[in-house]
């Protein structure tokens, strides 16, 4: 999985952001990680090839998060409090840079995304930068279960897709270019 993720998740180096200025065609893949059973990797792995083939670059925070954890040589549960706070700061810095340079945010909404703060924060930042948020609700997740703040990040119902409708979301993203 790591080899595959590396192919579809560019590191945001200064050279990368200079080459792809804000709103190029970078898609940020948002959704639960910390509380997801697979760290949120499976759905991102599934949608990345379609986005890539459509000409989009992909920021996959699962890959970036793993790079941060690799600097400590442990997983979340093994971090000391100081390391946990430091890793959180590193995640935020990378994610902020990526979101600000994104063309759109594609988000899987499920129970794991509701447990953490990242998904909600990423959607809010995208609104602040006028970056479209495309929300895909996992099968069985009802839109009325969204926190009102997150629901407010859906600027138009045409950006909301139910029942794992990634195909519909990808079509909408492609039409927006």
C-alpha positions in Angstrom: 0.0 0.0 0.0 2.8 2.5 0.8 4.3 2.1 -2.6 0.9 2.8 -4.2 0.2 5.7 -2.0 3.6 7.3 -2.8 2.7 7.2 -6.5 -0.5 9.2 -6.0 0.4 11.4 -3.1 3.0 14.1 -4.0 5.0 15.6 -1.2 4.3 19.3 -0.9 7.8 20.7 -1.2 8.4 24.3 -2.1 9.2 23.2 -5.6 5.9 21.3 -5.8 3.8 24.3 -4.7 5.7 26.6 -7.1 5.0 24.2 -9.9 1.3 23.9 -9.0 0.0 27.2 -7.7 -3.2 27.5 -5.7 -6.2 26.0 -7.5 -4.1 24.1 -10.1 -5.8 20.7 -10.1 -4.8 19.4 -6.7 -7.5 17.3 -4.9 -7.2 17.0 -1.2 -8.7 13.7 0.1 -10.3 14.4 3.4 -12.0 12.0 5.8 -11.4 10.0 9.0 -7.9 8.6 9.7 -7.1 8.4 13.3 -10.3 6.5 14.2 -10.8 4.7 10.9 -10.2 0.9 10.9 -7.6 1.1 8.1 -6.4 4.6 8.8 -8.7 5.9 6.0 -6.4 4.3 3.3 -8.8 2.1 1.4 -11.2 4.6 0.0 -8.4 7.0 -0.9 -6.6 4.1 -2.6 -9.8 3.4 -4.5 -10.4 6.9 -5.9 -6.9 8.0 -6.5 -6.4 6.3 -9.9 -9.6 7.8 -11.3 -8.6 11.3 -10.2 -5.0 10.9 -11.5 -6.2 9.6 -14.9 -8.6 12.6 -15.1 -5.5 14.9 -14.8 -5.7 15.7 -11.1 -2.9 15.7 -8.6 -3.7 14.1 -5.3 -2.9 15.0 -1.7 -3.4 12.0 0.4 -3.0 12.8 4.1 -2.7 9.1 5.0 0.6 9.0 3.2 1.7 12.4 4.6 0.6 11.3 8.1 2.7 8.2 7.8 5.7 10.2 6.9 5.3 12.3 10.1 4.9 9.1 12.2 8.0 7.7 10.5 10.0 10.6 11.9 9.2 9.2 15.3 9.5 5.6 14.4 6.3 4.6 16.2 2.5 4.7 15.8 0.0 7.0 17.4 -0.5 4.9 20.5 3.3 4.8 21.3 3.9 8.6 21.2 4.6 10.4 24.4 2.4 13.5 25.0 5.1 15.8 23.8 5.6 13.8 20.6 1.8 13.5 20.2 1.5 17.3 20.3 4.5 17.8 18.0 3.1 15.3 15.5 -0.3 17.1 15.5 1.4 20.3 14.7 3.3 18.7 11.8 0.0 17.3 10.5 -1.7 20.7 10.7 1.1 22.5 8.8 1.2 20.0 6.0 -2.6 19.9 5.7 -3.0 23.7 5.8 -0.5 24.1 3.0 -2.2 21.4 0.9 -5.7 22.7 1.4 -4.8 26.3 0.6 -3.2 25.0 -2.7 -6.1 22.7 -3.6 -8.6 22.9 -6.5 -11.2 21.0 -4.5 -11.6 18.8 -1.4 -13.1 15.3 -1.7 -14.4 14.1 1.6 -15.7 10.7 2.8 -18.2 11.3 5.6 -18.6 8.4 8.0 -18.6 7.7 11.8 -14.7 7.8 11.9 -14.7 11.2 10.3 -17.1 12.5 13.0 -14.9 11.3 15.8 -11.9 13.4 14.9 -11.4 17.1 14.3 -9.4 17.0 11.0 -12.3 16.5 8.6 -14.4 19.3 10.1 -11.4 21.6 10.2 -10.4 20.8 6.6 -14.0 21.5 5.3 -14.0 24.8 7.2 -10.7 25.9 5.8 -11.8 25.1 2.3 -14.9 27.3 2.8 -12.7 30.2 4.0 -10.5 29.9 0.9 -13.6 29.4 -1.4 -12.4 25.9 -2.4 -15.3 23.5 -3.3 -16.1 20.7 -0.8 -17.4 17.5 -2.4 -18.9 15.3 0.3 -19.6 11.6 -0.2 -21.6 10.0 2.6 -20.7 6.4 3.4 -23.5 3.9 2.8 -25.9 4.1 5.7 -24.7 7.5 7.0 -27.6 9.9 7.0 -27.0 13.6 6.0 -29.0 14.7 9.1 -26.3 13.1 11.3 -23.8 15.7 10.1 -22.9 18.4 12.7 -24.6 21.6 11.7 -21.2 23.3 11.2 -20.1 20.6 8.8 -23.5 20.7 7.0 -22.8 24.5 6.6 -19.7 23.7 4.6 -21.9 22.2 1.9 -22.4 25.3 -0.2 -24.7 23.6 -2.7 -26.6 20.3 -2.5 -25.0 19.3 -5.8 -21.8 18.8 -3.9 -23.4 16.2 -1.6 -23.3 12.5 -2.7 -25.0 9.7 -0.8 -24.5 5.9 -0.7 -20.7 5.9 -1.4 -21.4 7.7 -4.8 -17.7 8.4 -5.6 -18.5 8.1 -9.3 -21.0 10.9 -9.0 -18.6 13.1 -7.1 -15.7 12.4 -9.6 -18.0 13.4 -12.5 -19.0 16.6 -10.7 -15.3 17.5 -10.0 -14.4 16.8 -13.6 -17.3 19.1 -14.9 -16.1 21.9 -12.7 -12.7 22.2 -14.4 
